[in-house]
């Protein structure tokens, strides 16, 4: 499943890659930053920053 993250004017496409795939929907599954795969070609430092922002956003949404 593709997801999108807006970074300023740029739209970043990413997907969550978990094993098994259904795990991303489990409330007990512990998501890690390495499960976030960015599809756009961007620099490594920017990719690291965006992964952190996506991870933080997911964690914040999860706790509500």
N, C-alpha and C positions, 0 to 999 in steps of 0.2 A: 504494500500500500504506500503510495506517495503522499508526502506531507510537504507543506510549504512554510517558510519562515521569511518574514519581511525584514530586511536589514537596510534601513534608510529607503532608498529608491530601488534597491536590488531585491529580487525575489530568489531565495535560496530553496532549492528542491532537495529533500532528504527522505530517507526511509529508515525505519527501525528494523534491524536484522537480529532476531532472537532465535534461539534454538530450544524448543520447537517454535515455529512461527506464531502459534496461538498464545505463547507466553506473554506477549506484549499486552494482552487483555486481562491477564491474571492479576488480582489485587495483591497476591503474595510474591509476585516475581520482582526481583531486584534489578531494575534497569541500571546499566552502566553507560558511561560516555562512549565506550567502544562499540556499543550497539547502534549508535547513530552514524549513518553513512551519508555523506553529502554527495549529491550527484553533480553539482556544478564544479567547474574547474576554477578553483580559487587558491590563493597562496596558503601555505601550511599554517603560518601564524593566524591568519584570518579564519581558517577552518577550525583551528583549536578554539578560538574565541567564540565562534558561532556555535560550535558543539556545546560549549559550556552554557551559553545563553539558552539554547534549546533544552538542554538537560535541566537547567534551573526552572525554566518555564513549565516543563512536564512535571517536575517534582512539586512545584507550587500548585499546579492544577490538581495533582493527585491528592493532596492533603485536604482539599475542600470537600 
